[in-house]
Amino acid sequence: MFFAVFICLCLPAAAQYPSFKPLRYDDDFSSLKNDTAAGWYARLKYQSISKNNQWSLSFGGDIRYQYLYFKNEEWGDAPKDKNGFLLTRYLVHADLHTGKKIRTFMQLQSSLANGKAQPASPVDENQLDLHQAFIDLTVKHFTFRTGRQELLYGSQRLVAVREGPNNRQAFDAVRVLFKKNNYQADGFYSHYVKSRQQIFDDGFNKHTKFWGAYAVINKVPFVKNIDLYYLGLWKRSAGFDDGAGRELRHSFGTRLWNNGKKIRYDAEAVYQSGTFAGKPIHAYTVSINAGYKWIQFKSKPEFGIKAELISGDKIYADYLLQTFNPLFPRGGYFGLVSLIGPSNLMDIHPSFAATFTKKAVLNIDYDIFWRYSLADGIYGPNAILIYSGQGNSRKKIGNQLSADLVYTPNPFLYFRAEIAWFIAGPFIKTSGVGKDILFIAFTSQLRF
């Protein structure tokens, strides 16, 4: 009933409102301040609370339902679940501007998991907590931000909001942001917020520190856009197939990208150094993601190709660690199914997309996975070891065929149906039960 009432009230005027952003604190509804015929929704998104319109208040949120079904979850190693499970996520926020220079943003998150055959992890369930709470001070081209907040950089290969999983991630951070013309820069120091499952128990985490600088230059001749960055990570305790211990890792990266009407490309290279359990780190990744769209056809078909080379440890228990750490990537790295993550991996990933209407898009992907190094295992999206590579000489991990249909009837609603089939390769078959995985998911999301 709530969905039906909301659609009836908001859909006729949907086109007049600004679009929602991946980071909801980037939403800007200040254009509504001069709307003399504003309805209840416009007043919800922008409410002047001072006579000179210098103070304003905005509210918003997200409601998402996801049904997920696995046949042979974790390649048959997980408990059987015949009925699947339901994930629900609620996000509500308030954005207060007290003048042109000071702004306060707060957001609550509630993520629930129902019907899982095995206990829900903190990534799936966090009953209720303060997800974001920060203050901005803006002086000319600089913004000084302090407090709990989401971070998102570049293609989200290393730092993401983790939109795919049920619980988005945040950081307790101090940041300085700069933006002028074609230049953007961001420097930060933070502590990762470790998600816990009870109510308001996501306290300060002193065991994981994260800092760095990220710069973006737009409208560069020939290459179009360039990202340059350094990211530092310290973890009191980290684990890889090579062992466990304290980790200090430095990531130096660059990215060349462009999202044109016909041609898109995204090439990225990262080198990592530092120490792990007293031994030096030398790791790297190189990736390319490109596509060509035939805009002259009604369906605008696009063929894409993605390839990645992500280092793994070459010799077990030696003086060196070469396993790449993806830091804080998006959870659904290879689709919503999220079976394996970007460590010790080589993959080739052709894709096809077609736009049936402006509201419906079909995507088809085929992934082929191998281990980069035979002395290292495979990892989850969160860099947790799934299967050790010790004593296993099989290189092929498996193949994954997936398809999803996305339907966006208006700016407020989003629907997605996805199916994926993972064909277990020799490494999977010799590391565990080794069954093929069938994954089905349905997502509905309301933004306001």
C-alpha positions in Angstrom: 0.0 0.0 0.0 2.8 2.4 0.8 4.5 1.9 -2.6 1.2 2.4 -4.4 0.4 5.7 -2.5 3.9 7.0 -3.0 3.8 6.3 -6.8 0.4 8.0 -7.2 1.5 11.1 -5.4 5.0 11.5 -6.8 5.1 10.0 -10.3 3.3 12.8 -12.1 5.8 15.4 -11.1 8.9 13.1 -11.0 10.7 14.9 -13.9 11.0 18.2 -12.1 13.1 16.9 -9.2 16.9 16.6 -9.3 18.3 13.0 -9.6 19.4 10.9 -6.6 23.2 10.4 -6.2 25.1 7.2 -5.3 26.2 9.1 -2.2 23.0 10.5 -0.8 24.8 13.4 0.9 25.6 14.6 -2.6 21.9 15.1 -3.4 21.1 18.8 -4.0 17.4 19.9 -3.9 18.1 23.6 -3.3 16.5 24.4 -6.7 13.1 23.8 -5.0 13.6 26.8 -2.6 11.7 29.1 -5.1 8.9 26.7 -5.8 5.8 28.6 -4.7 3.5 25.6 -5.6 5.5 23.0 -3.7 3.7 19.9 -2.6 4.3 17.7 0.4 7.2 15.9 -1.3 9.0 19.1 -2.4 8.7 20.3 1.2 10.2 17.1 2.4 13.2 17.5 0.1 13.7 21.2 0.8 12.3 23.1 3.7 13.4 26.6 4.5 13.7 27.2 8.3 14.9 30.8 8.3 13.4 34.0 7.0 16.3 34.7 4.5 16.3 31.1 3.2 19.9 30.6 4.4 18.9 27.7 6.7 17.3 24.7 5.2 16.4 21.1 6.0 16.0 18.1 3.7 14.9 14.5 4.4 15.2 11.3 2.3 15.8 7.6 2.4 16.0 4.2 0.7 14.0 1.1 1.2 15.2 -2.1 -0.4 14.0 -5.7 -0.5 16.0 -8.5 -1.9 15.1 -12.1 -2.3 18.1 -14.4 -2.8 18.2 -18.1 -3.6 21.2 -20.3 -3.8 21.4 -23.9 -5.0 24.7 -25.3 -3.7 25.7 -22.2 -1.8 29.5 -22.0 -1.3 29.8 -24.8 -4.0 27.9 -27.2 -1.7 29.9 -26.5 1.5 27.2 -24.4 3.1 24.0 -25.8 4.7 21.2 -26.5 2.3 18.5 -23.8 1.9 15.5 -24.9 -0.2 13.5 -21.7 0.2 16.0 -18.9 -0.1 16.1 -15.8 2.1 15.0 -12.2 2.3 17.3 -9.2 2.9 15.7 -5.8 3.8 17.5 -2.5 4.1 16.2 0.8 5.4 18.2 4.1 5.2 16.8 7.4 6.3 18.7 10.7 6.4 18.4 14.4 7.4 20.5 17.1 5.8 20.7 20.5 7.6 22.3 23.6 6.0 22.9 26.4 8.5 24.1 29.1 6.1 26.3 28.7 3.0 29.3 27.4 4.9 28.1 24.9 7.5 26.2 21.7 6.9 25.3 18.7 9.1 24.3 15.3 7.6 22.9 12.3 9.6 21.8 8.9 8.4 20.4 5.8 10.1 20.7 2.3 8.7 18.8 -0.9 9.5 19.7 -4.1 7.6 17.8 -7.3 8.3 18.2 -10.9 7.1 15.3 -13.4 7.3 15.2 -17.1 6.5 18.9 -17.8 6.1 19.9 -21.4 6.6 23.1 -20.3 8.4 23.6 -17.4 10.8 23.6 -14.0 9.1 26.9 -12.1 9.0 27.3 -8.4 9.9 27.4 -7.7 6.1 23.9 -9.0 5.9 22.4 -7.9 9.2 22.8 -4.8 11.3 19.6 -4.2 13.2 19.9 -0.5 13.7 22.8 1.9 13.8 24.1 5.4 13.1 25.5 5.0 9.6 26.6 8.5 8.9 26.9 11.7 11.0 29.3 14.5 9.9 29.7 18.2 9.7 30.9 20.2 6.7 32.7 23.6 6.7 33.0 25.1 3.2 35.4 27.9 2.4 35.6 28.9 -1.3 36.8 25.7 -3.1 37.5 23.7 0.0 35.2 21.6 2.2 36.4 20.4 5.6 34.4 17.3 6.7 34.6 15.4 10.0 32.6 12.5 11.3 31.2 9.1 10.2 30.7 9.0 6.5 30.7 6.9 3.3 33.7 7.0 1.0 33.6 6.3 -2.8 36.4 6.8 -5.2 36.8 6.1 -8.9 35.4 2.8 -10.3 34.9 1.5 -6.7 37.5 -1.2 -7.2 39.3 -0.2 -4.0 36.9 2.1 -2.1 33.2 1.7 -2.4 29.9 2.2 -0.4 29.3 -1.6 -0.9 25.8 -1.0 -2.4 25.4 -4.7 -3.5 25.4 -6.3 0.0 22.7 -5.6 2.5 24.8 -3.4 4.8 26.7 -0.4 3.3 30.0 0.5 4.8 31.3 3.7 6.5 34.3 5.3 8.0 35.0 7.6 10.9 37.0 10.2 9.0 38.5 13.6 8.7 38.6 14.9 5.1 39.6 17.9 3.1 37.9 18.2 -0.3 38.9 20.5 -3.1 37.0 21.2 -6.3 37.6 23.8 -9.0 36.9 23.7 -12.7 38.3 20.4 -14.0 40.2 19.5 -10.9 39.1 17.6 -7.8 41.2 16.4 -4.9 40.4 14.6 -1.6 42.7 13.9 1.3 41.5 11.9 4.3 42.4 10.0 7.5 39.9 7.4 8.9 39.1 4.4 10.9 36.9 1.7 9.3 33.6 1.3 11.0 33.2 -2.4 11.8 29.6 -3.5 11.5 28.0 -5.3 14.4 24.6 -6.9 14.4 22.9 -5.4 17.4 21.3 -1.9 18.0 23.7 1.1 18.1 26.8 -1.0 18.8 29.0 0.1 15.8 31.5 1.8 18.0 34.9 3.3 17.2 37.2 0.8 15.6 40.9 1.3 16.5 42.1 -1.9 14.8 41.8 -0.7 11.1 43.1 2.6 9.9 42.7 4.0 6.4 44.1 7.2 4.9 45.1 8.6 1.5 44.7 11.2 -1.2 42.7 11.0 -4.5 42.8 13.4 -7.4 40.7 13.6 -10.5 41.5 15.7 -13.6 38.8 16.0 -16.2 38.8 17.1 -19.9 42.3 16.0 -20.5 43.3 16.0 -24.2 43.2 12.5 -25.8 42.7 10.4 -22.6 39.7 12.5 -21.4 40.0 11.8 -17.6 42.8 10.8 -15.2 42.7 9.7 -11.6 45.8 9.6 -9.5 45.8 8.3 -5.9 47.6 6.9 -2.9 45.8 4.8 -0.3 47.3 3.6 3.0 46.0 0.8 5.2 46.9 -0.5 8.7 45.3 -3.5 10.2 46.2 -4.9 13.6 45.3 -8.4 12.3 45.0 -9.6 8.7 45.0 -13.0 7.2 46.0 -14.5 3.8 46.8 -18.0 2.6 50.4 -17.2 3.5 49.5 -16.6 7.2 48.3 -14.0 9.6 49.7 -10.9 11.2 49.8 -7.1 11.3 49.5 -5.4 7.9 50.8 -2.0 6.7 50.0 -1.5 3.0 50.5 1.3 0.6 48.6 1.4 -2.7 49.7 3.7 -5.6 47.3 3.8 -8.5 46.2 5.6 -11.7 43.1 5.3 -13.8 42.3 6.5 -17.4 38.6 6.6 -18.2 35.9 8.0 -20.4 32.1 7.4 -20.7 31.3 8.5 -24.2 28.1 8.0 -26.1 29.6 5.2 -28.3 32.9 4.3 -26.7 33.7 3.8 -23.0 36.9 2.7 -21.4 38.3 2.3 -17.9 41.9 1.3 -17.5 43.5 1.1 -14.1 46.8 0.0 -12.6 47.7 -0.3 -8.9 51.0 -1.2 -7.2 51.1 -2.2 -3.5 54.0 -2.1 -1.0 54.4 -2.3 2.7 54.8 -5.1 5.3 52.8 -8.0 6.4 53.8 -10.1 9.5 57.3 -8.6 9.2 57.8 -9.5 5.5 57.7 -7.0 2.6 54.7 -6.7 0.3 55.0 -6.5 -3.5 51.6 -6.8 -5.2 49.7 -5.3 -8.1 46.7 -5.3 -10.4 46.0 -4.2 -13.9 42.6 -4.0 -15.4 40.8 -2.9 -18.6 37.0 -2.4 -19.0 35.9 -1.2 -22.4 32.7 -1.2 -24.6 31.2 0.0 -27.8 27.6 1.0 -28.2 25.7 1.1 -31.5 23.5 4.2 -30.8 21.9 4.1 -34.3 19.9 1.1 -33.3 16.8 1.4 -31.2 18.0 -1.1 -28.6 21.4 0.6 -28.4 23.3 -2.8 -28.1 26.7 -2.6 -26.4 29.4 -5.2 -26.5 32.0 -5.0 -23.8 35.2 -6.7 -22.7 36.8 -6.7 -19.3 40.1 -8.3 -18.3 42.0 -8.3 -15.0 45.3 -9.5 -13.7 45.5 -9.5 -9.9 48.6 -10.8 -8.2 48.8 -13.6 -5.7 51.6 -15.0 -3.6 54.0 -17.0 -5.7 55.9 -19.0 -3.0 54.2 -20.1 0.2 55.9 -19.2 3.5 58.8 -17.3 1.9 60.1 -13.8 2.8 57.6 -12.0 0.6 53.8 -11.5 0.3 52.5 -10.8 -3.2 48.7 -11.2 -2.6 46.8 -8.1 -3.7 44.5 -6.6 -1.1 41.4 -4.9 -2.7 41.0 -2.8 0.5 37.2 -1.8 0.7 35.7 -2.7 -2.7 32.1 -3.0 -3.8 30.7 -6.2 -2.6 29.1 -7.4 -5.9 32.4 -7.4 -7.7 31.3 -9.9 -10.4 27.6 -9.3 -10.1 25.3 -9.5 -7.2 26.1 -13.1 -6.6 29.5 -12.1 -5.1 31.2 -15.5 -5.0 34.9 -14.6 -5.3 36.9 -11.4 -4.9 39.7 -9.6 -6.6 42.8 -11.3 -5.1 45.1 -13.9 -6.8 42.9 -13.8 -9.9 42.9 -13.7 -13.7 39.7 -13.2 -15.5 38.2 -12.5 -18.9 34.7 -11.0 -19.0 32.8 -10.4 -22.2 29.4 -8.8 -21.9 26.4 -7.6 -23.8 23.7 -5.0 -23.0 20.6 -3.9 -24.7 18.1 -1.2 -23.9 14.6 -2.2 -24.7 13.1 1.1 -23.6 14.5 4.0 -21.6 13.2 2.1 -18.5 14.3 -1.5 -19.2 17.9 -2.8 -19.7 19.1 -6.3 -20.2 22.7 -7.3 -19.3 24.5 -10.6 -20.1 27.9 -11.4 -18.7 30.3 -14.4 -19.1 33.2 -14.6 -16.7 36.2 -17.0 -16.9 38.3 -17.3 -13.8 41.8 -18.6 -13.1 44.2 -18.4 -10.2 47.1 -16.0 -10.8 49.4 -18.1 -8.6 49.3 -21.8 -7.8 50.8 -21.1 -4.3 47.9 -18.9 -3.2 44.2 -19.6 -2.7 41.0 -17.8 -3.7 39.3 -15.1 -1.6 35.9 -13.6 -1.1 35.0 -10.0 -2.0 36.1 -9.0 1.6 39.5 -10.6 1.0 38.7 -13.5 3.4 40.3 -16.8 2.3 37.7 -19.2 0.8 40.0 -22.1 -0.2 43.7 -22.5 0.4 45.9 -23.1 -2.6 48.5 -25.1 -0.7 49.0 -28.5 -2.4 46.6 -27.8 -5.2 48.1 -27.4 -8.7 44.7 -26.7 -10.5 44.6 -23.3 -12.0 41.1 -23.0 -13.4 38.5 -21.7 -10.9 35.4 -21.8 -13.0 33.1 -20.1 -15.4 30.1 -17.9 -14.5 27.2 -17.0 -16.9 24.8 -14.4 -15.6 22.0 -12.2 -16.8 20.0 -9.4 -15.2 17.0 -7.3 -16.3 16.8 -3.8 -14.8 13.5 -1.9 -14.9 13.4 1.7 -13.7 9.8 3.0 -14.1 10.6 6.4 -12.6 13.4 8.1 -10.5 12.0 6.7 -7.3 11.7 3.0 -8.1 14.2 0.3 -9.2 13.6 -3.3 -10.0 16.1 -6.0 -10.9 15.9 -9.7 -11.6 19.2 -11.7 -11.9 20.2 -15.2 -12.5 23.7 -16.7 -12.4 25.2 -20.1 -13.0 28.7 -20.8 -11.8 30.3 -23.9 -13.3 32.9 -25.1 -10.8 36.4 -25.7 -12.3 39.1 -28.1 -11.3 40.4 -26.0 -8.4 36.9 -25.7 -6.8 36.2 -29.4 -7.4 39.4 -30.5 -5.6 39.1 -28.0 -2.7 35.6 -28.8 -1.4 32.3 -30.4 -2.4 32.8 -28.7 -5.8 29.2 -28.4 -7.0 27.9 -25.9 -9.5 26.0 -22.9 -8.1 22.7 -21.6 -9.3 21.8 -18.1 -8.0 18.5 -16.2 -8.4 17.8 -12.8 -7.0 15.0 -10.2 -7.2 15.5 -6.7 -6.0 13.0 -3.8 -5.5 14.1 -0.4 -4.2 12.4 2.8 -3.4 14.3 6.1 -3.1 12.8 9.3 -1.8 
